[in-house]
Amino acid sequence: MARYLLPFILVTAIVLSGCSHSRKLASGNAATEGRKTPLTEKELRQKYASRVAASPGDIDNISLYRFIDDWYGVPYRYGGTGRNGIDCSAFSTKLYTTIYSTNIPRTAQLQYDASKKVKKGKLKEGDLVFFNEGGRKITHVGVYLRNHYFVHASTGRGVMISNLDDDYWEEHFVKGGKIK
């Protein structure tokens, strides 16, 4: 019996430490967890330039990328509006309020209805991008960055950056939108 006790304790410690890490990411700032100071402007430019296929000098809206960095990795939660979980439309609403000082409607469909439609090839940084994942309504929204990349709260991976040219997003893309 005693010879099974040590392996049991080790396995339990490993499992509990894994749970502790997950809980930390879900409740804290996932992007800066374990980092005492925010990224410098140069570090922020380098980090996000590589994620959106740009050069660091192209990353000029530092407040936008600092906002993204602050929220990156926050888990998705349907109806969620905070750091313990946020849905796609709440994320775009928070981003617009914080970065552009603009209030936009709360749901993806209402955001779509309130926007002037933009073709995929005419998207600019800050435009909304809308998706239909089945049915007739708009079911997902993100915010366009550059080079076909957008930031959004993904159901599977939380706040992240994706590419409009990925098969899934290309298949479900409806239109871009500028808030009127």
Number of C-alpha atoms within 10 A of each C-alpha: 5 6 7 8 9 11 11 11 11 11 11 12 12 12 11 12 12 12 11 11 11 13 12 15 18 17 14 16 19 20 17 17 12 9 9 7 7 13 14 10 16 12 12 17 23 17 16 20 18 11 13 19 13 15 12 17 10 14 21 11 12 14 13 19 21 19 14 20 21 18 24 22 24 26 25 25 19 13 14 16 17 17 19 17 21 25 26 28 28 24 26 27 21 20 21 20 13 14 16 12 10 12 13 21 15 16 20 26 18 13 23 26 14 15 16 15 20 17 11 15 9 8 21 18 15 22 23 29 29 25 22 18 16 9 7 7 12 22 18 24 30 28 27 25 23 19 16 18 19 22 23 27 31 22 15 10 14 21 28 19 23 20 19 19 13 11 9 11 16 12 13 17 19 20 18 25 26 17 17 8
